[in-house]
Amino acid sequence: METATKRLMPGPRGHWLRGCLWRFQQEPLEFYRECHREYGDYVRIRMVPGVDVYLLTHPDAVEHILQKHHKNFRKPDFFPKTVGLLAGNGILTSSGDFWLRQRRLMQPAFHRQQLERLVPAMTEAATAFVGERLKSPTETFDILPEMMKLSLRIAGNTLFSTDISADADEVGQAFRTTFDYVSYRMNYSPWTPVWWPNQRNREFALAKRVLDRVVLKIIANRRASHDKPDDLLTLLLAAQDEDSGGGMTDQQLLDEVLTLLTAGHETVGASLAWVWSLLGEDHDIQENVYDEIHSVLRGRTPTLEDLPNLPLTRAVYDETIRLYPPAWGQPRQSIDEDELGGYTLPKKSFIVISQWITQRHEAFWPDPHAFQPERFLTPDPQRPKFAYFPFGGGPRICIGNTFALMEAPLVMATILQRFRIRRTTTEPIVPDPTFTLRPKFGVPVRLETR
């Protein structure tokens, strides 16, 4: 496996015909964990004969790919072809000059001073959730769909100044259908034509029409309105390319808004469900968080200025997305041959970097599977930067990372002031890696009014 100039990575070969693909399809999280445990940080996986996938989990490799040498790594063609069925040619899927132009058009909408104006919409939605749950606080319910509805409501209010909670069930189901479809095509059936009249394709087409209809109606209403609120949609409508002077077409706006809705609704909603799962099991940490919140707020609505005074609240969220990162893996493809960790990486290699593995790496995280928010109160100065990258990194770091890091602690502070959260099952909460990492069977909880 070694020549005078090239050293190839070790890894599993799998079945002589099927390779490791079947094993990956069954349990991708556990399969990657087994590969890392057995072969280390640089692994070459024979997925099928003739197709290798390189699992690179050392923080130095992540930094190499996402930041230091990012120009040599692009998103593989299957990613925009599959995810683009939902998000079109938005900043999540596009690349090259078009991606850079769209990123520049959108970036001003995510500057901190712009996001500060969105805080009241976030806390109002969280307060409304509290009011609704106060009507029946002792009943057991699944908090995952409730967090999805809440995050969708916040996304609608902040992106559009429009309450879309009335459509939350229909839109939420449409998103789940499209997520399942995209994941299925990416991992199981990439070659089936989308026009083929099977049940999956029909269900996806119906769900996509629901999402397009809701978003395009809001865009059309905003274009026709003379009174344009100061929100993200207005900023996107007014954005102009610095070279051409042109703005976004309705199709570009649709693609970008669906991308932002996906991130702002699915990822934040799932991560908040994990927060309640972890706090609902560890009552001591939950009470410590409450004590911090109460000492700062004394029952009032949190503001942006309060967040620096709630370090444990933020640390709980940081630790949650370390253990359960919504984006649990990122695909890349090398353009030219490269070298990482002393190994040769051939050109046009398919690569996976995985937050799920790296953020639980025993070399950088003592007791890595334990829920210990205090890690983020006194960070280890020796820990590499890319041992923790829940929002990616480099030029393509998630454009909404600041948005999420504002929204989640504000929601947590609002809810924990009024309720204790209790998990009503001792069964482990199983992660579901379909698209984003969400609790597979939900999170059954009971609320106790404070």
N, C-alpha and C positions, 0 to 999 in steps of 0.2 A: 504493500500500500504506500510505499515511500520511494521517491526517486532522489537523485542528487539535488534537484532544484525545487521539486514540488512535494508537499506533504499533504495528503488527503485526509479529510476528517473521518473519524470512526462513526459507526452507527448501525442500526438494525437493517437487515435486508428483507426480513419478512418471508412470506410464502414465495415459492419460486415463480408463480404466475401472478398472484394477486398483490404481491409485495406487502406493504403495511397499510394500504388504503382502507381495507375493511376495518382494521383495528382503529385507525384514526376516526373513521366515520361513526363507530360505535361510541367511543369515549375520548374525544379529542383532548380534554383537559388532563385526564389521567394518563393517556398515551404520551403526551408531551412530558408530563412529570416523570414517567418511567424512563423515557429517553434521556432526560437530563440526569436522573439519578444514576443510570447505568453508564452513560457515555460522557457526561460532562457538559461544558458550556458551548462546545462546538460539535454539532452532530449532523451527520449526513444520513437522511432517511430515504430509503428506497420505497417510494410510494407505490409505483407500478414499474414494471420493467422499462428502463429507458428514461424515467422521470425521477430525479432526486429532489428532495426538499431539504434545505439547510436550516436547522433550528439553532439560532444563535442567541444565547441567553446571558452572556457576560455583559455587565454594564459598559465595558470598553467597546464591545462589538456594537451595542445599541448606539452609543455615541458616534462611533465610526460611520454607521449607516444613516442615522437620522441627522447628524450635524456636521461632523468633520469632513466627510466625503459624500455628502448627500447627492451631489450631482452625478455620482456613478450608480445611483440606485433610484429606480422609478417604481411606480405601482404597476404590477403585472397586468397584462391585457384583460385577464378574466375579471379583475376587480371592477373597472369601469363598465365592462359589458354586463355584469350581473347587478352590482349595486346601482349602476346607472339606470336600470329598469325602474327603480324607485326615484332616485335623486337626480336623474338626468345628467347634464354636464355641469354640475355645480362644483364648488371648491373641494368637496370630498372626493370627487371622481376625476376631475379634469387635471391636466398637467401642462407643463411648458408655458409658453407665453400667454395662452388663454387663462390658465390658472393664476398666473401672476397678476394679470390685469383684473380678474375678478376679485382676487384677494385685496388688491389695492383699492378697488371700488368699495369693498365692504369694510375695510379696516377701520375707517373713522367711526362707523356705527358701534364699534366695540371698544372705543377709547373709554377709559375709566370715567371721565367727566360725563360722557353720554350715558353710561350704564347707571350712574348715580341717580339719574332721573327715573329709573325704572324700579327703584326700591319700593316705593309705595304700592305699586301694582303687585309686587311679590308678597308683601306683608298683608295686603288686603285679601289676597287669595288664600293665604294660610289662615288668616283670621276667620274667613268664611268657612273653611274646613272645620276649624274648632267649633264654630257655632253649630254646624250641622251635626257634629259628633256629640255635642253636649245634649242633644235630644235623646240619645240612647247610648250613653257612655259605657254601660256594663255589658252590652252584648258582644259576643265574639264575632269578629269579621276578619276578612283578608285585607291587610293594609296595602298590599302591592297594587291592586287596581285603584285604590283610593289615592295613592301617591302618583299613579299615572294620570289620573284625572286632575289632580292638583297641579302637577307640572305642565299638563296641557293647558290648563286654565291660565297659568302664569305665562306660558309661551304665547298664547293668544293675546293676553292683555299687554305684554311687553312688545311683541313684534308688531301687532296690528291695532292696539288699543281697542280690541274687540273681544268680548267675552264669548268664547266658543264652547263653553262648558255644556250648553244645551245639546251640542253635537258630540260631546265627549265620548259617549258609548260607541257611536257609529264611527267616528274618526279613530278612536283607540283600537277598535276591532279591525278597521282597515289597515292600520299600521301593523298590527300583529300578523295579519294575513300576508302583507307584502314582505315583512321581515322573514317569516317562515319560507315564503316562496324564494326570496333571494338566497337564503342560506341553503335551501334544498338544491337550487340550480348550481350554486358555487361548489357544493361538496358532493353532490350525487348525480346531477343530470345537466351538465353544462351544455350538452349538444342538442337537447330537445328544442326545436323551434318554438318561439313564443306564440306563433300563430297556430300551432297544432291544437285542435279542439278537444283537449283533455280537461279534466275537472280542475286541476291545479292552475292551468293557464286561464280558464274562465274565471275562477275565483280571484286570481290576481288582477285580471283586467277590470273586474267589478270594483275591487278595493281601490285600485289606482284611480279609477274614475271618481270615486267618492272624494279622495284626497285632492285631486286636481280641481274638482268642482268647488270645494270649499275655499281653496286658496285663490283660484282665479276670480271667484266672485268678490272676495275681499279686495284683490288688486284692482278689479274693474271699478268697484265702488270708490276706492281711494283716488284713482285717476280722475274720476268724474267729480269728486268733491272739491269745493273751494276751501273748506275748512280742514286743513291737514294737520292732525295732531303731531306733536314732536315725539315720534317713536321710530323704531328701527325701519319699518316699512317706508315711512316718509324719507328717511335718510337714504335708503337704498334707491328709492325712486328719483331722488335728487342727485345721486352720485353720478359723477362724470369721469370718464377715462381721461387721464392727464395728457395722453398723446392725441387721441382722436376727438375728444370733447363730447363723445356720444355717451348716452346712458344705457340702461339695461332694457332689453325687450321683455315682453310679458313671459316668454318662454324662459329667459334667463332668470327673471324674478321668481317664476314658479320653481325652477330647479333649486335656486338658492334658498327660498323660503322653506321648501320641503326638506332640504338638508338641515336647516336651522331647527325646524320643528322636530326632525328626527333626533337631533342632538339634545335640544332643549327639553324635549318631552320624554323620550325613551331612556336616555342615559341618566338624567337627573332623577327621574321617577324610580328607576331601578335601584340607583345607589341609595336613595332615601329609604326604600324598602329594606335594603341591607342594614342601614343605620338602625332602624327600629328592630330588626331581627337581633342584632348584636346587643343593643341596649336593653331590649326586652328580656334578654337572657342574663345579662350582667347588671344586676340591680344596683350594686355599689357604684359602678362607674356612672350609671344613669343619675343617681342621686348627687354625685359630685358635679355632674354637668348642670343639674338643676340648681344646685347651690350657687354655682358661678353665675348662671343666668339671672337668678333671683337677686343676687347681690348687686348686679349691674342695672337691671331693668326695673325691679320692684313692681312688676305687673304691667308696665307700659309696653307699647309696641316697639320692637327693636328698629334701630336706624343703622345706616351705613357706618356712622361714627362709633357705634357700639361694638362693631366687629373686632377691632384690635383689643378690646377689653374682654373678649370671650375666647381666650386661647385654647381652653380645653374643648369647647364646642367645635372649634375648627379642627383641633387635633383628632377628635372622634371621626369627623368626616374624612380627614386625610388618611387615617388608619383604615377606615371602611373601604375606601377606594384603592388602598394598597392591597387588602385581602381580596376584594371583589371588584376589580377594575371593570367598568362597563365595557370598554374596548379592551378585550383580554389578549388580543394578538393583532399584529399588523403585517401584511404581506409586502414584500418588495422583490424586485428582480435586478440583478447586477447588469450593468451595461458592458463593462469591460472586466477582465480578470482582475482580482484583487487579492490581498493577503490580510487575514485576521487571525490573531492569536497564534501565529506561527503556521497556520494552515493556508493552503491555496484555495481560493474561491473562484471557480471557473466563470467566465463571462456567460451572461444570460442564465445565471442560476436563480432558481426560485428560493426565496428566503422568508422565514418567519421569525420575527422578534416578538416575544410574548411577555406582556406585563404579568400575566398569571404566574409565570415561572420566575422571572427576574425579581419581582417584588416579594417573592417568598424564598429568595436565595439564602441558604443557610450561612454563606460566607459573609453576607452583608446585613442580615437581619437575625439577631439572636432570637431563639424561640419563634421562628418565622410564621408559624400557623396560629399563634396566639393573638388575641385582640388586646393590644396594649397601646392605647392612644398616647401615653406619656412619651413614646418614642419621638413624637413630633413636638413635644414641649422642649426637649433638650436634644436636638439632632446630633448625630454622631459626625464630627467633622471629618473623620476618615472614610465615611461612606461615599462611594462614587456618586456623582450627580445623577447618572442614568441608572442607578439602582432603583429609582422611583420615577416613573414617567407615565402616570395615568392619562395624561392628555397628549401623549406623544412628545415630540421635541424637534428642535431645529426649525427651519423655515416653515414646515408644514404642521407646527404645533396647533392644536385645536384652537380655532379663532374664538370659541366661546368659553375658554377655560376660566377667565375672570368672571364671566356671567355665572357659571356654575358655582364658583367658590364664594360668590356673594349670595346666591339664591339658597343654597343648602343650609348654611348656618342660620340665615334669617328664618327659614321655615322651621328648623329644629328649635330655635329659641322661642318662636311663637307657640308651637305645639307643646313643648315641655313645660312651659309656664302653667299650663292648664291641666295636663294629664301626666300620669305615670303610665308607661307602656309595659304591658305584661304579655310575654309569649304564652300561648295556651297549649303548646305542645313541646315535649322534650325531644321529639324526633329531629334529627339533623335537617337543616334547610339545604336542599340540594341545588347547586348552581346549574343553570341551563345556558349553555354557550351558543344558543341559536341567535345569531346576529350580535346582540349585546348580552352581557352576563346578568341575568335576572334570576330571582328565586324560582325554581322550576314549578313547585306546587304552591307558590304563594307563601305568605307569612301570616298565620292566624294569630291574632292578638286580642286583648281586652284592654280597654282604657279605664283607668281609675282617676276620677276627678280630684284635683288637688284642692 
